[in-house]
Amino acid sequence: MKFLFDHCLSAPLARALNAICAPEGHQVTPQRDWIPQVDRATVRDANWLADLALDDPDWIVVSVDHGRTDKSPTEREAWRASSLRVFKFAEGFANLPKWPQVVLTMKVWPKVLEFAMRMPAGARARIPMSGTQVERLT
């Protein structure tokens, strides 16, 4: 499976997960490595989602952009049209210090891999702060 950590998540954490998961055949790529030329402060989901889906429709996006896709009709339509699968960390994750983010991500990652194998195209899931499960979003 191929996971893309969006620009709101730690690129070093994505690279560490990639090193751990690569022997199992999984790929974890930070968005800044996939599209390094973009200005991450101004890039919008609608601008890169279609390109990602064209590159490989099996990409799975990992994000902390909770709420943004629900507020903007353009962003919501871009996510829907891409049919990409997405995992969203719960509110508060982005406010955690680095090491608690690492611990939570490593704790939940086996569950993310298991859940992702059963996700249909366009499905969304939430990673709660407990890190004990993954929840399907509707």
Buried (B, 14 or more C-beta within 10 A) or exposed (E): BBBBBBBBBBBEBBBBBBEEBEEEEBBBBBBBEBBEEBEEEEBEBBEBBBEBBEEEEEBBBBBBBBEBBEEBEEBBEBBEEBEBBBBBBBEEBBEBEEEEBBEBBBEBBEBBBEBBEEBEEEBBBBBBBEBEEBEEEE
